[in-house]
Amino acid sequence: MIASYCKNHLQPHHDTPPLKKHKLVNPSKNLQQNICSRHDEVMKIFCRTDQQCICYLCLMAEHKYHATVPAAAERAEKQKKLQESRQQIHQRIQDQEKDVKLLQQEVEAINVSADKAVEDIEKIFTQLIRLLQKRSSEVKQQIRSQQETEVSQVKDVQEKLEQEITELKRKDAELEQLSHTEDHNQFLLNYPSLPALRESTHSSRVKIRPLRHFEDVTAAVTELRDKIQDVLRDSWTNIKLTSRAGFLVYSQDITLNVNTAHKSLFLSERNRNVSLMLQSYPDHPERFIGWSQVLSRESLTGRCYWEVEKRGGRVNVAVSYRNISRRGQSDESRLGSNDKSWALRCDRKDYTFWHNNVSTSIQSPVSSRVGVYLDHRAGILSFYSVSETMTLLHRVQTRFTQPLYAGVELSDNIFCNGASAKFIKLK
């Protein structure tokens, strides 16, 4: 029998010897839930088969052949598992609290770095402005100095000419007076006494030269302004291109030109994917004959960005002029082995950049995706490893004389079977 007692009625269980043998537990608000509704007995047994608490009469009847244990034993086992779960939760809480602290430290580091960058940039731009102001002052001072020199020279000539004019007018007045002398003898007597007209110290015609000096200065300063604008534009582009989102602004849709594909290459997924599989392509003057290569349909100028997902063996991600050779297995026709193409050769464990048959080893972890950024006008070509972050692998600064085409080469040797590449559709 199970019952609940108030404090006064509970006292005999502490004082009366027969009642002291009764088992006392803390009072329960849901006492009736511990009573079997069918047999009106305390449910002290747990049926694992039906996952429910039962009384001993239930055990003798419908639960006779079920797996049963004392409810206390089941509670102890479940309590142990509960503690284990709590320990796991506590451990996870601790781990995540550590991660939260690390993230907070990262936020603080970002803020400190950004504040320092802003401070440094402000100092640099202040220095740049002061430098430009100083140079502006120097140029204006040079112009004014040159202006003063040239004006002084002109005024000096002008003054001497005005003196000559005065002298000539005086001489003309004397001659006019003599011309009105009526007495012939007096005229002839005074005529020889007149001084002879001196030669002018200056040309009879002053030649005004065009003031090209100042126009040349203006042209030089204008050229300097344009160069600074180009530098600032390229620098701003580099500042913006610090995350993948910055590159995606210039994303270029790339599809492959089947007429350029080597016969060992199979194009699929609307000519975005290329893999090794022998094909029966018809002959075409643009088709690569020696190397397993293919170029894009799109010509690339301006600013462009695209990504290539590589799988399997060696994949060479490249750009090339259209007039690269297509015949044979010479360096003239292989991407990266001549002066008409630039290639990043991606092996399973490392990268190598190639141009004009000169290689540059790159120390960087290998990822499955390569990003390519091209600024044709500025002559910039950059290759990036793309994963959770973007890592610059190699940067080229040159002068491109023709439109470029994206390209890939797949290695077809026995150690690199299964190589394939896919141009990712970025938007």
C-alpha positions as CSV (number, residue, x, y, z in Angstrom):
1,M,0.0,0.0,0.0
2,I,1.2,3.5,-0.8
3,A,-0.1,6.7,0.8
4,S,0.8,10.3,1.4
5,Y,0.9,11.7,5.0
6,C,1.0,15.2,6.4
7,K,3.7,16.1,9.0
8,N,1.5,15.1,12.0
9,H,0.4,11.8,10.6
10,L,3.9,11.0,9.5
11,Q,5.3,11.2,13.0
12,P,4.1,7.7,14.1
13,H,6.3,6.2,11.4
14,H,9.2,7.6,13.2
15,D,8.1,6.7,16.7
16,T,6.1,3.4,16.5
17,P,8.4,0.3,16.1
18,P,6.1,-1.7,13.7
19,L,5.7,1.4,11.5
20,K,9.5,2.1,11.5
21,K,9.8,-0.9,9.0
22,H,7.8,1.0,6.4
23,K,9.8,2.5,3.5
24,L,9.4,6.2,3.4
25,V,10.1,8.3,0.3
26,N,9.8,12.0,-0.5
27,P,6.2,13.1,-1.2
28,S,5.1,13.1,-4.8
29,K,2.6,15.4,-6.4
30,N,1.7,12.7,-8.9
31,L,1.3,9.8,-6.5
32,Q,-1.6,8.3,-8.3
33,Q,0.5,7.9,-11.4
34,N,2.6,5.3,-9.5
35,I,-0.5,3.1,-8.9
36,C,-1.5,0.5,-11.5
37,S,-5.0,1.5,-12.8
38,R,-5.9,-2.2,-13.3
39,H,-4.7,-3.8,-10.1
40,D,-4.5,-0.8,-7.7
41,E,-0.9,-1.9,-6.8
42,V,2.3,0.1,-6.8
43,M,4.2,-0.2,-10.1
44,K,7.7,-1.2,-9.0
45,I,8.6,-3.1,-12.2
46,F,9.7,-1.8,-15.6
47,C,8.8,-3.7,-18.7
48,R,11.6,-3.2,-21.3
49,T,9.6,-4.9,-24.0
50,D,6.7,-2.4,-23.8
51,Q,8.8,0.4,-22.2
52,Q,6.4,1.0,-19.4
53,C,6.1,0.6,-15.6
54,I,4.0,-2.3,-14.3
55,C,2.9,-3.9,-10.9
56,Y,3.7,-7.4,-9.9
57,L,0.2,-8.6,-10.9
58,C,0.8,-7.3,-14.4
59,L,4.1,-9.2,-14.4
60,M,2.2,-12.5,-13.7
61,A,-0.4,-11.8,-16.5
62,E,0.1,-10.0,-19.8
63,H,3.8,-9.2,-19.2
64,K,4.7,-12.7,-18.1
65,Y,7.2,-13.4,-20.9
66,H,8.4,-9.9,-21.4
67,A,11.9,-8.6,-20.5
68,T,11.4,-6.9,-17.1
69,V,13.6,-5.4,-14.4
70,P,13.0,-3.6,-11.1
71,A,12.0,0.0,-11.8
72,A,14.9,1.1,-9.5
73,A,17.4,-0.9,-11.6
74,E,16.1,0.6,-14.8
75,R,16.2,4.0,-13.2
76,A,19.8,3.5,-12.2
77,E,20.8,2.5,-15.7
78,K,18.9,5.3,-17.3
79,Q,20.4,7.7,-14.7
80,K,23.8,6.6,-15.7
81,K,23.1,7.2,-19.4
82,L,21.6,10.5,-18.4
83,Q,24.7,11.5,-16.6
84,E,26.8,10.5,-19.6
85,S,24.6,12.6,-21.9
86,R,25.0,15.5,-19.5
87,Q,28.7,15.1,-19.5
88,Q,28.7,15.1,-23.3
89,I,26.5,18.2,-23.2
90,H,28.8,19.9,-20.7
91,Q,31.8,19.0,-22.8
92,R,30.2,20.4,-25.9
93,I,29.2,23.5,-24.0
94,Q,32.9,23.9,-22.9
95,D,34.1,23.3,-26.4
96,Q,31.7,25.8,-27.9
97,E,32.4,28.4,-25.2
98,K,36.1,28.0,-26.2
99,D,35.1,28.5,-29.8
100,V,33.0,31.6,-28.9
101,K,36.0,33.0,-27.1
102,L,38.2,32.3,-30.1
103,L,35.7,34.0,-32.4
104,Q,35.5,36.9,-30.0
105,Q,39.3,37.1,-30.1
106,E,39.1,37.0,-33.9
107,V,36.5,39.8,-33.9
108,E,38.8,41.9,-31.7
109,A,41.8,41.1,-33.9
110,I,39.8,42.1,-37.0
111,N,38.8,45.4,-35.3
112,V,42.3,46.1,-34.2
113,S,43.7,45.3,-37.7
114,A,41.0,47.4,-39.4
115,D,41.6,50.3,-37.0
116,K,45.3,50.1,-37.6
117,A,44.8,49.9,-41.4
118,V,42.5,53.0,-41.3
119,E,45.1,54.9,-39.3
120,D,48.0,53.8,-41.5
121,I,46.0,54.6,-44.7
122,E,45.0,58.0,-43.3
123,K,48.7,58.8,-42.7
124,I,49.7,57.5,-46.1
125,F,47.1,59.5,-47.9
126,T,48.0,62.6,-45.8
127,Q,51.6,62.2,-46.9
128,L,50.5,61.7,-50.5
129,I,48.3,64.8,-50.4
130,R,51.2,66.8,-48.9
131,L,53.6,65.5,-51.5
132,L,51.2,66.5,-54.3
133,Q,50.6,69.9,-52.7
134,K,54.4,70.4,-52.4
135,R,54.9,69.3,-56.0
136,S,52.1,71.6,-57.1
137,S,53.7,74.5,-55.3
138,E,57.0,73.7,-56.9
139,V,55.6,73.5,-60.4
140,K,53.6,76.8,-59.9
141,Q,56.8,78.5,-58.5
142,Q,58.7,77.3,-61.6
143,I,56.0,78.7,-63.9
144,R,56.0,82.0,-62.1
145,S,59.8,82.2,-62.2
146,Q,59.8,81.4,-65.8
147,Q,57.0,83.9,-66.4
148,E,59.0,86.6,-64.6
149,T,62.1,85.9,-66.6
150,E,60.4,85.9,-69.9
151,V,58.3,89.0,-69.1
152,S,61.5,90.8,-68.0
153,Q,63.2,89.9,-71.3
154,V,60.2,91.1,-73.3
155,K,59.9,94.4,-71.3
156,D,63.6,95.0,-71.8
157,V,63.2,94.8,-75.6
158,Q,60.1,96.9,-75.3
159,E,61.9,99.6,-73.4
160,K,64.7,99.8,-75.8
161,L,62.3,100.0,-78.7
162,E,60.3,102.8,-77.0
163,Q,63.6,104.7,-76.6
164,E,64.4,104.3,-80.3
165,I,60.9,105.5,-81.2
166,T,61.5,108.6,-79.1
167,E,64.8,109.3,-80.8
168,L,63.3,108.7,-84.2
169,K,60.5,111.1,-83.5
170,R,63.0,113.8,-82.4
171,K,65.0,113.2,-85.5
172,D,61.8,113.4,-87.7
173,A,60.9,116.8,-86.0
174,E,64.4,118.2,-86.9
175,L,64.0,117.0,-90.5
176,E,60.6,118.4,-90.7
177,Q,61.8,121.8,-89.5
178,L,64.6,121.8,-92.0
179,S,62.2,120.8,-94.8
180,H,60.3,124.1,-94.2
181,T,63.4,126.3,-94.5
182,E,62.7,128.7,-97.3
183,D,66.3,130.0,-97.8
184,H,68.1,127.6,-100.0
185,N,71.5,128.6,-98.8
186,Q,70.4,128.1,-95.1
187,F,68.9,124.7,-96.0
188,L,72.1,123.5,-97.7
189,L,74.2,124.9,-94.9
190,N,72.3,123.0,-92.1
191,Y,71.7,119.7,-94.0
192,P,75.2,118.3,-93.5
193,S,75.1,119.0,-89.8
194,L,72.2,116.6,-89.2
195,P,73.4,113.4,-87.6
196,A,73.1,110.2,-89.7
197,L,70.3,107.8,-88.9
198,R,71.8,105.0,-86.8
199,E,71.0,101.3,-87.4
200,S,68.3,99.9,-85.2
201,T,69.6,97.6,-82.4
202,H,66.5,95.5,-82.9
203,S,64.9,93.8,-85.8
204,S,62.4,95.9,-87.6
205,R,59.8,93.2,-86.9
206,V,59.5,91.5,-83.5
207,K,58.8,87.8,-83.8
208,I,56.4,86.6,-81.1
209,R,57.2,82.9,-80.3
210,P,54.4,80.7,-79.1
211,L,54.4,80.2,-75.4
212,R,54.8,76.4,-75.7
213,H,56.7,76.1,-72.5
214,F,53.7,76.6,-70.2
215,E,51.5,74.3,-72.4
216,D,54.1,71.6,-72.1
217,V,54.0,71.9,-68.3
218,T,50.2,71.6,-68.4
219,A,50.5,68.5,-70.6
220,A,53.1,66.9,-68.3
221,V,50.9,67.5,-65.2
222,T,47.9,66.1,-67.1
223,E,49.8,63.0,-68.0
224,L,50.9,62.6,-64.3
225,R,47.2,63.0,-63.2
226,D,46.2,60.2,-65.6
227,K,48.9,57.9,-64.4
228,I,47.9,58.5,-60.7
229,Q,44.3,57.8,-61.6
230,D,45.3,54.5,-63.2
231,V,47.4,53.6,-60.2
232,L,44.6,54.5,-57.8
233,R,42.1,52.5,-59.9
234,D,44.3,49.4,-60.0
235,S,45.1,49.7,-56.3
236,W,41.4,50.1,-55.5
237,T,40.7,47.0,-57.5
238,N,43.3,45.1,-55.6
239,I,41.8,46.3,-52.3
240,K,38.3,45.1,-53.3
241,L,39.6,41.8,-54.5
242,T,40.5,40.5,-51.1
243,S,37.5,38.1,-51.0
244,R,35.8,35.9,-53.4
245,A,32.8,38.2,-53.5
246,G,35.1,40.9,-54.9
247,F,36.2,38.7,-57.7
248,L,32.6,37.5,-58.6
249,V,31.8,41.1,-59.7
250,Y,34.0,40.3,-62.8
251,S,32.8,36.7,-63.3
252,Q,33.1,35.5,-66.9
253,D,31.0,32.7,-68.3
254,I,33.4,30.2,-70.0
255,T,32.4,27.5,-72.5
256,L,34.9,25.4,-74.5
257,N,35.3,25.5,-78.2
258,V,34.9,21.9,-79.6
259,N,36.8,22.9,-82.8
260,T,39.9,23.4,-80.7
261,A,39.6,20.2,-78.6
262,H,42.2,17.4,-79.0
263,K,40.7,14.1,-80.1
264,S,41.4,12.6,-76.7
265,L,39.1,15.1,-75.0
266,F,35.3,14.7,-74.4
267,L,33.3,17.8,-73.8
268,S,30.1,17.7,-71.8
269,E,27.7,19.7,-69.6
270,R,27.2,22.3,-72.4
271,N,30.9,22.3,-73.1
272,R,31.8,23.4,-69.6
273,N,33.3,20.0,-68.6
274,V,36.2,18.3,-70.2
275,S,37.5,14.8,-69.6
276,L,39.8,12.2,-71.2
277,M,37.9,10.0,-73.7
278,L,38.8,9.3,-77.3
279,Q,36.6,11.1,-79.8
280,S,36.2,11.1,-83.6
281,Y,36.2,14.9,-84.1
282,P,36.5,16.0,-87.8
283,D,39.7,17.8,-88.8
284,H,39.7,21.5,-88.2
285,P,42.5,24.1,-88.5
286,E,42.0,25.2,-84.9
287,R,42.2,21.7,-83.4
288,F,45.2,20.8,-81.2
289,I,46.9,17.8,-82.7
290,G,49.8,17.1,-80.3
291,W,48.7,18.0,-76.8
292,S,45.4,17.2,-75.0
293,Q,44.3,20.8,-74.8
294,V,41.2,22.9,-75.5
295,L,40.5,26.7,-75.6
296,S,37.4,28.7,-74.8
297,R,34.9,30.1,-77.3
298,E,35.0,33.5,-75.5
299,S,37.8,35.9,-76.1
300,L,38.9,37.7,-72.9
301,T,39.5,41.4,-72.6
302,G,38.9,43.9,-69.8
303,R,38.5,42.4,-66.3
304,C,37.5,38.8,-66.1
305,Y,37.3,36.1,-63.4
306,W,36.5,32.4,-63.7
307,E,37.0,29.2,-61.7
308,V,38.0,25.7,-62.8
309,E,37.2,22.6,-60.7
310,K,39.8,19.9,-61.3
311,R,39.6,16.2,-60.6
312,G,41.9,13.2,-61.0
313,G,45.4,13.7,-62.4
314,R,47.3,16.7,-63.7
315,V,45.2,19.6,-65.0
316,N,46.8,22.7,-66.5
317,V,44.7,25.8,-66.2
318,A,45.9,28.4,-68.7
319,V,45.2,31.5,-70.9
320,S,46.5,31.8,-74.5
321,Y,46.6,34.0,-77.5
322,R,44.5,32.6,-80.4
323,N,47.5,32.3,-82.7
324,I,49.2,29.6,-80.6
325,S,50.4,26.7,-82.7
326,R,48.0,23.8,-83.0
327,R,50.3,21.2,-84.6
328,G,52.6,18.6,-83.1
329,Q,54.0,18.1,-79.6
330,S,56.5,21.0,-79.7
331,D,56.8,23.7,-77.1
332,E,55.2,26.1,-79.6
333,S,51.9,24.4,-79.2
334,R,51.8,23.5,-75.5
335,L,50.1,25.8,-73.0
336,G,52.7,27.6,-70.9
337,S,55.7,26.5,-73.0
338,N,55.9,29.5,-75.3
339,D,55.5,33.3,-75.2
340,K,51.9,33.1,-76.4
341,S,50.4,31.3,-73.3
342,W,50.5,31.3,-69.5
343,A,49.7,28.1,-67.5
344,L,49.3,26.9,-63.9
345,R,50.1,23.2,-63.9
346,C,48.1,21.6,-61.0
347,D,49.4,18.2,-59.9
348,R,48.1,16.1,-57.0
349,K,50.5,17.6,-54.5
350,D,51.8,20.9,-55.8
351,Y,51.5,23.7,-58.3
352,T,54.0,25.0,-61.0
353,F,53.6,28.1,-63.1
354,W,54.8,28.1,-66.7
355,H,55.4,30.8,-69.3
356,N,57.7,30.7,-72.3
357,N,59.0,27.3,-71.1
358,V,60.2,28.8,-67.8
359,S,58.8,27.2,-64.7
360,T,58.2,28.7,-61.2
361,S,57.5,26.3,-58.3
362,I,54.7,27.4,-55.9
363,Q,54.6,26.3,-52.3
364,S,50.9,26.1,-51.3
365,P,48.4,23.5,-50.2
366,V,46.6,22.0,-53.2
367,S,42.8,22.6,-53.5
368,S,40.4,21.2,-56.1
369,R,39.4,24.6,-57.4
370,V,41.5,27.3,-59.1
371,G,40.4,30.9,-59.7
372,V,41.8,33.0,-62.5
373,Y,41.6,36.8,-62.5
374,L,42.6,38.8,-65.6
375,D,42.9,42.6,-66.0
376,H,43.8,42.7,-69.7
377,R,44.3,46.5,-69.9
378,A,46.5,46.6,-66.8
379,G,48.4,43.4,-67.8
380,I,47.6,41.5,-64.7
381,L,47.0,37.7,-64.6
382,S,46.5,36.0,-61.2
383,F,45.9,32.4,-60.2
384,Y,44.2,31.6,-56.8
385,S,43.6,28.5,-54.8
386,V,39.9,28.6,-53.9
387,S,38.5,26.8,-50.8
388,E,37.0,28.4,-47.7
389,T,39.4,31.3,-48.4
390,M,41.3,32.5,-51.5
391,T,45.1,32.1,-51.6
392,L,47.1,33.9,-54.3
393,L,49.3,31.3,-56.0
394,H,51.0,33.4,-58.7
395,R,50.6,36.8,-60.2
396,V,51.8,38.0,-63.6
397,Q,52.5,41.6,-64.6
398,T,53.0,42.0,-68.3
399,R,51.6,43.7,-71.4
400,F,49.0,41.7,-73.3
401,T,49.0,42.5,-77.1
402,Q,46.0,40.4,-78.1
403,P,42.8,39.1,-76.7
404,L,43.2,36.0,-74.5
405,Y,41.4,32.7,-74.4
406,A,40.9,30.4,-71.4
407,G,42.3,26.9,-71.8
408,V,43.1,23.6,-70.1
409,E,45.3,20.7,-70.7
410,L,44.7,17.2,-69.3
411,S,47.5,14.8,-68.7
412,D,46.9,11.5,-70.5
413,N,49.8,9.4,-69.1
414,I,49.2,6.2,-67.3
415,F,49.8,7.7,-63.9
416,C,47.1,10.4,-64.3
417,N,44.1,8.6,-65.7
418,G,40.8,10.1,-64.9
419,A,41.8,13.8,-65.1
420,S,39.0,16.2,-65.8
421,A,38.2,19.9,-65.4
422,K,35.0,21.8,-65.2
423,F,34.5,25.6,-65.7
424,I,32.1,26.6,-62.9
425,K,29.1,28.7,-63.8
426,L,29.4,31.5,-61.2
427,K,26.2,33.5,-62.0
